[in-house]
């Protein structure tokens, strides 16, 4: 019997920390992504995900803490 599962899937980069609840501002309480960003996450390129994780999400976290 031939059992080939294909190439191993590359893990998807994600800022998710398992606290998946949208706050009053529409952002996730755990990762600070919007509902639209969460829904589109799997279809984004690595470059787009990296930009969000390095540039956008830290700013949202800082503004929420401030």
PyMOL commands that set and color helices and strands:
alter all, ss='L'
color gray80, all
select helices_A, chain A and resi 35-43+46-65
alter helices_A, ss='H'
color red, helices_A
deselect
rebuild
show_as cartoon
